[in-house]
């Protein structure tokens, strides 16, 4: 008898007392492992996550959490061959495994990078700008995100045992939430191995990742208002979860990714001799056969113009005929087995339902011609292509979760969009077209019904990741039938797990709460130029008020000649006088900003190493010859970099004229040394 999978609970590995249920190799039918969670204390797991994992994780800044994700991604990269070796038993080819394992690791890397580049080195994220709530400027509002003191329960599908876990773990971890992972049993042995590699590394803080191998009975009973469930699976199971009392009435957040009848549309502009035709056929066949069609993003409905239907069917059949099916251990096999014999039976039932309104034009649902492998013990299935008869409803209602696609003919773009919408919400749709008008019409028509839309043509084909590839930086999810949930999407996926709160206070107290200087808050003028301070000495609110400078007509003329910016408002007094906004010669906006820099910059070598940008530049009041300007520069935000001897400082810059009116506002971005002199330069 094979080994019993273990759960990782409350800081230790737990092994059930019974023998468990067998899990079989998808291609050979041999027993891989057994699974049971009998006796597992799920209440203790939730307490461990809340009392140990959550507090430890939330004590870290976003940058510190991101560094741990990066370290974990590197560790799994070094050990991924172990995952590859076991993944073959799920029926996955090496290409399938790369999508699962490397895709999951890549998601960790992506979120590690996003955490450093787009989130502050803090535990609070600001949302939007400051809202002024009073005329005097002493009362303001700011939206911010904070971490919830809860736990995320992952309930994952069988088709991506590694990626499914890591793509949920990464944003939740960055958001400060520990995860309890419950993988689908069929392929849980691969998830268990991945968790073992993670636990053995010691990289993640204790309590931030736990694993349930087997049933999770009673787990949702332990959740409360600060907790959430991220579910990927069938609409039937999603319905059960939605009816759980803690979801209905207890405030537990439920995110669902369920059934999805994704479609791909061949644009009416495409001809058989054009590149988009071949791209379309190739993408459809790829999505039908990668992971043996067991992808929530796979193409199920193939929408083609009626005059092109026969040619599309012939081209798809010819390409599908080249797909070799068999044991994924054979490098010549292009499509492996389904996850289990039970899964194959489910797909066959779905095909029978589809045949009520369609005919099979390629493949045999009851058998498979194998390159090698045992057709009886292995869950093999040939790719199947169906062609729907006019008015068929089944392709819009039945999802065959395997290598099955149905061709549907349409007459006009309105018809194609209407057919796509009959899926009642999907994760992804694609359209192959090189016509800008077709692209706009289709995308805008599909967008309300889909979480993602791919427009495929000759220009983006070489770099396109394909119809069925969720990307960490883009939203993964869909409305309606697809569950209505959202995952990934870069930082959106992190903020999804956090609580957005509107805070109302005085500018000084908002500064204290947010860690970012708020307009109207106190400034600190110490007599030491802020550019002479390293990060060790610099504080939010440190300020310099410059001396004034008069802008002369000669300054304006010189700037125009030197830069070549001879726009009439700067050079032609007669024409400028007729301009209703200016009424005469005005200084270039960039001249004002340049002169302002000369007013606040300290020229000597010091802690400020570089200026790397300007944000939110606005010109508010024209500056005319003879006007006087001065600058107030205030430290707005300080973000140390963990990987360097310097950090980022954001400065609030206000340029005002002689009447105190702001003429320009912007943020100056600089890199400032953590200490000065820099290490090794003391002498």
C-alpha positions in Angstrom: 0.0 0.0 0.0 1.3 3.4 -0.9 2.0 6.3 1.5 -0.8 8.3 3.1 -0.6 12.0 2.4 -0.3 14.2 5.4 -1.8 17.5 6.3 0.4 20.4 7.7 -1.5 21.8 10.6 -0.6 24.1 13.5 3.1 23.8 12.9 3.4 20.0 12.5 2.6 17.3 9.9 -0.5 15.3 10.7 -1.2 11.7 9.5 -4.7 10.3 9.7 -5.2 7.1 11.6 -7.1 5.3 8.8 -5.8 3.9 5.5 -7.4 6.6 3.4 -8.6 6.4 -0.2 -6.3 5.5 -3.1 -5.2 8.1 -5.6 -4.3 6.6 -9.0 -1.8 7.5 -11.7 -3.8 9.1 -14.4 -2.0 7.3 -17.2 -1.2 3.9 -15.7 -3.9 3.4 -13.0 -1.2 2.5 -10.4 -1.7 3.7 -6.9 0.3 6.9 -6.2 -0.8 7.7 -2.7 -3.7 7.5 -0.3 -5.5 10.4 1.2 -7.5 11.0 4.4 -7.9 13.9 6.9 -9.8 11.9 9.5 -9.1 13.3 13.0 -7.6 16.6 11.7 -8.3 19.4 14.1 -9.4 22.2 11.7 -10.4 24.5 14.6 -6.7 24.4 15.8 -5.6 25.2 12.2 -7.7 28.3 12.1 -6.6 29.4 15.6 -2.9 28.8 14.6 -3.4 31.0 11.5 -5.1 33.8 13.4 -2.9 33.7 16.6 0.5 32.9 15.1 0.5 33.3 11.3 -1.5 36.5 11.0 0.3 38.6 13.6 3.7 37.6 12.5 2.9 38.3 8.9 1.2 41.7 9.5 4.2 42.8 11.5 6.2 42.8 8.3 6.0 45.6 5.7 4.9 44.9 2.1 8.6 45.0 1.0 9.6 42.5 3.6 6.7 40.2 2.6 7.7 40.6 -1.0 11.3 39.6 -0.2 10.0 36.4 1.3 8.0 35.6 -1.8 11.0 36.1 -3.9 13.1 33.9 -1.8 10.4 31.2 -1.9 10.2 31.5 -5.7 14.0 31.0 -5.9 13.8 28.0 -3.6 11.1 26.3 -5.6 13.0 26.9 -8.8 15.9 25.0 -7.4 13.6 22.1 -6.4 11.2 22.1 -9.3 12.5 18.9 -10.9 11.0 17.1 -8.0 7.7 18.6 -8.8 8.1 17.8 -12.5 8.9 14.1 -11.7 5.7 13.7 -9.7 3.5 15.9 -12.0 3.6 13.3 -14.7 1.4 11.0 -12.6 -1.4 13.6 -12.9 -1.4 12.9 -16.7 0.5 16.0 -17.5 3.0 16.3 -20.3 6.2 18.3 -19.7 4.5 21.3 -21.3 1.5 20.9 -19.0 3.7 20.7 -16.0 5.6 23.8 -17.0 2.4 25.7 -17.1 1.5 24.5 -13.7 4.8 24.5 -11.8 6.7 27.2 -13.6 3.5 29.3 -13.9 3.1 29.1 -10.2 6.7 30.0 -9.4 6.5 32.9 -12.0 3.4 34.2 -10.1 5.5 34.4 -6.9 8.2 36.3 -8.7 5.7 38.6 -10.2 4.0 39.5 -6.9 7.4 39.8 -5.2 8.3 42.4 -7.9 4.9 44.2 -7.6 5.2 44.4 -3.9 8.5 46.3 -4.0 7.7 48.5 -7.0 4.0 49.4 -6.4 3.5 49.1 -2.7 5.1 51.2 0.1 7.6 49.8 2.6 4.9 50.0 5.1 1.8 48.1 6.3 -0.8 50.7 5.0 -1.7 51.4 1.4 -3.3 54.8 0.4 -6.2 54.7 -2.1 -6.6 57.8 -4.2 -5.8 61.4 -3.2 -6.7 63.5 -0.2 -10.2 64.8 0.0 -10.6 68.3 1.4 -13.7 68.3 3.6 -13.6 71.8 5.0 -12.9 75.3 3.6 -10.2 76.0 6.1 -8.1 73.0 5.3 -8.2 71.6 8.9 -10.5 68.7 8.1 -9.7 66.1 5.4 -10.4 62.6 4.3 -8.2 59.8 3.0 -9.1 56.3 1.9 -6.6 53.6 3.0 -6.2 49.8 3.0 -5.2 47.8 6.0 -4.8 44.1 6.6 -7.7 42.0 8.0 -7.0 39.9 11.1 -8.3 36.8 9.4 -7.4 33.8 7.3 -7.9 32.8 3.7 -9.1 29.3 3.0 -8.1 28.1 -0.5 -10.3 25.4 -2.0 -8.6 24.4 -5.3 -9.4 22.4 -8.3 -7.5 19.3 -9.5 -6.2 20.7 -12.7 -3.5 23.0 -11.4 -2.2 21.5 -8.1 0.8 23.9 -7.9 -0.2 27.0 -9.7 -3.7 27.0 -8.2 -2.1 27.2 -4.7 0.6 29.7 -5.4 -1.5 32.1 -7.4 -3.8 32.4 -4.4 -1.0 32.4 -1.9 1.0 35.2 -3.3 -1.5 38.1 -3.2 -3.0 36.9 0.2 0.5 36.7 1.7 1.4 40.2 0.5 -1.9 41.4 2.0 -0.9 40.0 5.4 -3.3 37.0 5.4 -2.2 33.5 6.3 -3.6 30.7 4.0 -5.1 27.3 4.7 -4.9 25.2 1.5 -7.4 22.5 0.6 -6.5 20.9 -2.8 -8.7 18.6 -4.8 -8.0 15.0 -3.8 -7.2 13.6 -7.3 -3.9 15.5 -7.5 -3.3 16.5 -3.9 -0.1 14.5 -3.8 1.6 17.1 -6.0 0.3 20.0 -3.8 1.5 18.1 -0.7 5.0 17.8 -2.2 5.0 21.6 -3.0 4.0 22.4 0.6 6.7 20.1 2.0 9.3 21.9 0.0 8.0 25.3 1.2 7.8 24.2 4.9 11.3 22.6 4.8 12.7 25.8 3.5 11.7 27.7 6.6 11.2 30.8 4.5 7.6 31.6 5.3 6.7 32.6 8.9 5.1 29.8 10.9 1.3 29.7 10.6 1.2 31.5 7.2 0.7 28.3 5.2 -1.2 25.2 6.3 -2.5 22.2 4.2 -5.5 20.0 4.4 -5.0 16.7 2.6 -8.4 15.1 2.3 -11.8 16.3 3.3 -12.2 19.8 5.0 -15.4 19.0 6.9 -16.1 21.7 9.5 -13.5 24.1 8.2 -16.0 26.8 7.1 -17.7 26.4 10.5 -14.7 27.9 12.1 -14.6 31.0 9.9 -15.8 34.5 11.0 -16.4 37.9 9.6 -12.7 38.7 8.9 -12.0 35.5 7.0 -12.5 34.6 3.4 -12.7 31.6 1.1 -11.2 31.5 -2.4 -12.8 28.7 -4.3 -12.0 27.2 -7.7 -14.2 24.4 -8.9 -17.7 23.5 -10.1 -20.7 25.7 -10.0 -22.5 23.0 -8.0 -19.9 23.1 -5.2 -19.8 26.9 -5.3 -23.6 26.8 -4.7 -23.1 24.7 -1.6 -20.5 27.1 -0.3 -22.7 30.1 -1.0 -25.4 28.6 1.2 -23.1 28.0 4.1 -24.5 29.9 7.2 -21.1 31.7 7.7 -21.2 32.9 4.2 -24.9 33.8 4.1 -25.1 35.5 7.5 -21.7 35.4 9.1 -19.8 37.8 6.9 -17.3 35.4 5.5 -16.2 36.6 2.1 -16.5 34.0 -0.7 -14.7 34.4 -4.1 -15.7 31.9 -6.7 -14.2 30.8 -10.0 -16.6 28.3 -11.4 -17.8 26.9 -14.8 -16.8 28.8 -17.9 -17.9 28.2 -21.5 -15.1 30.3 -23.0 -15.3 31.2 -26.7 -13.0 32.2 -29.5 -14.3 34.2 -32.4 -12.9 34.2 -35.9 -13.4 37.8 -37.2 -15.4 38.2 -40.4 -12.4 40.0 -42.0 -10.2 36.9 -41.8 -9.6 34.8 -44.9 -8.1 31.3 -45.1 -5.0 32.6 -46.7 -4.4 35.3 -44.1 -2.2 34.9 -41.0 -5.1 35.3 -38.6 -6.7 32.2 -39.9 -3.7 30.0 -39.0 -3.3 31.8 -35.7 -6.9 31.1 -34.8 -6.8 27.4 -35.7 -3.5 26.9 -33.8 -4.8 28.7 -30.7 -8.1 26.7 -30.6 -6.2 23.4 -30.9 -3.7 24.4 -28.3 -6.5 25.3 -25.8 -8.4 22.0 -26.6 -5.3 19.9 -25.9 -3.1 21.5 -23.3 -3.7 19.8 -19.9 -6.1 17.6 -22.0 -8.5 20.5 -22.1 -8.7 20.5 -18.3 -8.4 24.2 -17.9 -11.0 26.6 -16.7 -9.9 29.0 -19.5 -9.9 26.4 -22.3 -11.9 27.2 -25.5 -15.2 25.4 -25.5 -17.1 27.3 -28.1 -15.6 28.1 -31.5 -17.5 30.9 -33.2 -16.9 31.3 -37.0 -18.6 33.2 -39.8 -21.1 30.9 -41.6 -19.4 31.0 -45.0 -16.1 29.9 -43.3 -17.5 27.1 -41.1 -16.5 24.2 -43.4 -13.0 25.5 -43.9 -12.5 26.0 -40.2 -13.7 22.5 -39.4 -11.4 21.0 -42.0 -8.4 23.0 -40.7 -9.1 22.2 -37.1 -9.5 18.5 -37.8 -6.3 18.4 -39.8 -4.4 19.9 -36.9 -6.1 17.8 -34.3 -5.1 14.7 -36.3 -1.5 15.5 -35.5 -2.0 15.5 -31.8 -0.4 12.3 -30.3 -2.2 10.9 -27.2 -0.6 8.6 -24.6 1.5 8.3 -21.5 3.0 11.7 -20.8 6.3 10.0 -19.9 6.8 9.5 -23.6 8.4 12.7 -25.0 6.6 12.3 -28.3 3.2 12.5 -26.6 1.5 15.9 -27.1 -1.6 15.2 -25.0 -1.6 13.1 -21.8 -4.4 11.6 -19.8 -7.3 13.3 -17.9 -6.8 13.4 -14.2 -8.8 10.3 -13.5 -11.2 7.7 -15.0 -14.0 9.4 -13.1 -13.1 12.7 -14.8 -13.1 11.0 -18.2 -16.6 9.6 -17.5 -17.8 13.1 -16.7 -16.5 14.4 -20.0 -18.1 11.6 -21.9 -21.4 12.4 -20.3 -21.0 16.0 -21.3 -20.3 15.0 -24.9 -23.4 12.9 -25.0 -25.4 15.9 -23.9 -23.8 18.1 -26.5 -24.6 15.6 -29.3 -28.3 16.4 -28.8 -27.7 19.5 -30.9 -24.3 18.8 -32.5 -22.5 16.2 -34.5 -19.0 14.9 -34.0 -16.7 15.9 -36.9 -13.5 14.7 -35.4 -12.5 12.1 -32.8 -14.1 9.1 -31.0 -15.6 9.7 -27.6 -15.5 6.0 -26.6 -11.9 5.3 -27.4 -8.5 6.8 -28.1 -5.7 5.8 -30.5 -2.7 5.9 -28.2 0.9 6.4 -29.1 1.5 4.3 -26.0 -0.2 3.6 -22.7 -3.1 1.4 -21.4 -6.5 2.6 -22.7 -8.3 0.6 -20.0 -6.3 1.7 -17.0 -5.4 5.2 -18.1 -7.8 8.1 -18.4 -7.1 8.7 -22.0 -9.4 10.4 -24.4 -9.1 11.6 -28.0 -9.6 15.3 -28.8 -13.2 15.8 -29.9 -14.5 18.4 -32.3 -18.2 18.9 -32.7 -20.2 21.1 -35.0 -23.4 22.6 -33.7 -26.6 22.5 -35.7 -28.5 25.9 -36.1 -30.3 26.8 -32.9 -28.4 24.3 -30.7 -28.6 25.3 -27.1 -26.4 22.7 -25.5 -23.0 24.3 -26.3 -24.1 27.3 -24.2 -25.2 25.2 -21.2 -22.9 22.2 -21.0 -19.2 22.4 -20.2 -17.1 19.3 -21.1 -14.0 19.7 -18.9 -11.7 18.0 -21.3 -10.4 18.1 -24.9 -13.7 19.1 -26.5 -14.7 22.0 -28.6 -17.8 22.9 -30.5 -17.9 25.0 -33.8 -20.9 27.4 -34.0 -21.6 29.5 -37.1 -22.7 33.1 -36.8 -24.1 35.7 -39.3 -22.7 39.1 -38.5 -20.9 40.5 -35.5 -24.1 41.1 -33.5 -24.9 37.4 -33.9 -21.4 36.5 -32.7 -21.6 38.7 -29.7 -25.0 37.4 -28.8 -23.8 33.8 -29.1 -20.9 34.6 -26.8 -23.2 36.2 -24.2 -25.3 33.0 -24.1 -22.6 31.5 -22.0 -23.9 33.7 -19.2 -20.4 34.9 -18.2 -17.0 33.5 -18.8 -13.4 33.9 -17.7 -12.0 34.7 -21.1 -12.9 35.2 -24.8 -10.7 35.8 -27.8 -11.1 37.2 -31.2 -8.8 36.7 -34.2 -9.0 39.9 -36.4 -6.8 42.5 -38.0 -9.6 44.9 -38.5 -9.7 47.8 -35.9 -13.4 48.2 -36.3 -14.1 44.5 -35.7 -11.7 44.5 -32.7 -13.5 47.5 -31.0 -17.0 46.2 -31.7 -16.2 42.7 -30.5 -14.3 43.7 -27.4 -16.9 46.2 -26.2 -19.6 43.6 -26.9 -17.8 40.9 -25.0 -16.4 42.9 -22.1 -19.6 42.9 -19.9 -19.6 39.1 -20.1 -16.0 38.2 -19.7 -13.1 38.8 -17.3 -10.5 39.0 -20.0 -10.5 39.4 -23.8 -7.6 38.6 -26.1 -7.4 40.2 -29.5 -5.1 38.0 -31.6 -3.5 39.2 -34.9 -0.3 39.1 -36.9 1.2 41.9 -34.9 0.9 40.5 -31.4 1.1 36.8 -32.2 4.8 36.3 -31.5 4.5 37.7 -28.0 1.0 36.6 -27.2 0.7 34.2 -24.2 -2.5 32.7 -25.7 -6.1 32.6 -25.0 -5.9 30.3 -22.0 -3.0 31.7 -19.9 -4.0 33.8 -16.8 -1.3 36.3 -16.1 -0.3 37.6 -12.6 -0.6 41.2 -13.8 -4.1 40.8 -15.3 -7.4 40.0 -13.6 -8.4 36.3 -13.6 -12.1 35.8 -13.0 -15.4 36.4 -14.8 -19.0 37.4 -14.2 -22.2 35.3 -14.0 -21.7 31.6 -14.6 -17.9 32.0 -14.2 -18.5 32.8 -10.5 -18.3 36.5 -10.3 -14.9 36.4 -8.5 -11.6 38.1 -9.3 -8.0 36.9 -8.6 -4.6 38.2 -9.6 -4.6 41.5 -11.5 -1.3 42.7 -9.9 -1.8 44.8 -6.9 -5.6 44.6 -7.4 -5.3 41.0 -6.1 -3.6 42.2 -3.0 -6.1 45.0 -2.2 -8.9 42.5 -2.8 -7.9 40.8 0.5 -7.6 44.1 2.4 -10.1 46.5 4.0 -10.6 49.9 2.5 -11.5 52.5 5.1 -12.2 56.2 4.8 -10.4 58.1 7.5 -11.4 61.7 8.5 -9.1 63.8 10.6 -6.9 66.9 10.7 -4.0 66.9 8.3 -1.5 66.4 11.2 -3.3 63.3 12.4 -3.8 62.0 8.9 0.0 62.3 8.5 0.5 60.3 11.7 -2.0 57.6 10.6 -0.8 57.2 7.0 2.9 57.8 7.4 2.7 60.2 4.5 2.7 64.0 4.8 -0.7 65.4 4.2 -1.3 68.9 2.7 -2.0 71.3 5.5 0.0 69.3 8.1 2.8 70.9 10.1 6.2 71.3 8.4 9.5 71.1 10.2 12.2 73.7 9.3 15.3 72.8 11.3 17.7 75.1 9.6 19.5 72.1 8.0 18.8 71.8 4.3 16.8 68.5 3.9 19.1 67.5 1.0 22.0 67.3 3.6 20.1 64.6 5.5 20.4 60.9 5.0 17.4 58.5 5.4 18.6 58.0 9.0 18.0 61.6 9.8 15.3 62.6 7.4 11.7 62.8 8.7 8.3 63.1 7.0 7.4 66.8 7.2 11.0 68.1 6.9 10.8 71.3 4.8 12.7 74.0 3.0 11.2 77.3 2.0 13.4 78.8 -0.8 14.4 82.4 -1.4 12.3 84.2 -4.0 13.4 84.7 -7.7 12.0 87.1 -10.2 11.3 85.7 -13.7 12.4 88.2 -16.3 11.4 88.5 -20.0 15.1 87.7 -20.8 14.7 84.4 -18.9 11.7 83.6 -21.1 13.3 84.6 -24.3 16.5 82.7 -23.5 14.6 79.5 -22.6 12.6 79.7 -25.9 15.8 80.1 -27.9 17.8 77.5 -25.9 15.1 74.7 -26.0 13.4 75.6 -29.3 10.0 75.9 -27.6 8.9 79.1 -29.4 5.2 78.6 -28.8 3.5 82.0 -29.5 2.4 82.5 -25.8 6.1 82.8 -24.9 7.4 84.7 -27.9 4.7 86.7 -29.7 3.4 89.5 -27.5 0.6 90.5 -29.9 -0.7 86.9 -30.3 -0.2 86.2 -26.6 -2.3 89.2 -25.6 -5.3 87.7 -27.6 -5.0 84.4 -25.7 -8.0 84.4 -23.2 -6.0 82.3 -20.8 -2.8 84.4 -20.6 -3.4 88.0 -21.9 0.3 88.4 -22.7 3.7 86.8 -22.7 4.0 84.0 -20.1 6.9 81.8 -18.9 7.1 78.2 -20.1 5.8 75.8 -17.5 9.1 73.9 -17.7 11.0 77.1 -17.2 9.2 77.6 -14.0 9.9 74.0 -12.8 13.6 74.4 -13.8 13.9 77.7 -12.0 12.2 76.1 -9.0 14.8 73.3 -9.0 17.5 75.9 -8.8 15.9 77.4 -5.8 15.7 74.3 -3.7 18.6 72.1 -4.8 21.7 72.0 -2.6 24.6 71.7 -5.1 27.3 70.0 -3.0 27.7 66.2 -3.0 25.5 64.7 -0.3 22.9 62.1 0.6 20.7 62.9 -2.4 22.1 60.6 -5.1 19.7 61.2 -7.9 16.4 62.6 -9.1 14.5 59.9 -10.8 11.2 61.5 -11.7 8.4 64.0 -11.2 4.8 63.0 -10.5 1.5 64.8 -10.8 2.9 68.0 -12.3 0.2 70.7 -12.7 0.5 74.3 -13.9 -2.1 76.3 -12.0 -1.4 80.0 -12.6 0.5 81.7 -15.5 3.8 83.3 -14.6 4.5 86.5 -16.4 7.6 88.5 -16.8 8.3 90.4 -13.6 6.5 87.8 -11.4 8.4 86.4 -8.4 8.3 82.7 -7.5 9.4 80.8 -4.5 9.3 77.0 -3.6 8.3 75.1 -0.6 9.7 71.6 -0.6 8.5 69.0 2.0 9.3 65.4 2.6 6.1 63.6 1.8 7.1 59.9 2.0 10.2 57.9 2.8 10.6 54.4 1.4 13.9 52.6 2.2 14.9 49.9 -0.2 15.9 46.6 1.5 18.2 45.6 -1.3 20.3 48.8 -1.5 22.1 51.4 0.5 19.5 54.0 -0.4 15.8 54.6 -0.5 13.2 56.6 -2.3 12.0 60.0 -1.0 8.9 61.7 -2.3 8.9 65.5 -1.9 5.9 67.7 -2.1 6.7 70.7 -4.2 4.6 73.9 -4.3 5.8 76.9 -6.4 4.0 80.1 -5.5 4.0 83.6 -6.9 4.4 86.9 -5.1 0.8 86.9 -4.1 1.1 83.4 -2.5 -0.9 81.8 -5.3 0.3 78.3 -6.3 1.6 78.4 -9.9 2.8 74.8 -10.0 2.5 71.7 -7.8 4.2 68.3 -8.2 6.0 65.5 -6.4 9.8 65.3 -6.8 11.2 61.7 -6.6 14.8 61.2 -5.4 17.1 58.4 -4.3 18.7 59.2 -0.9 21.5 57.4 0.9 20.5 55.5 4.1 23.6 56.9 5.8 26.1 59.6 4.7 28.9 59.1 3.8 28.0 55.9 2.0 29.7 52.7 3.4 33.3 52.6 2.2 33.4 56.3 1.4 33.9 57.5 5.0 37.5 58.6 4.3 
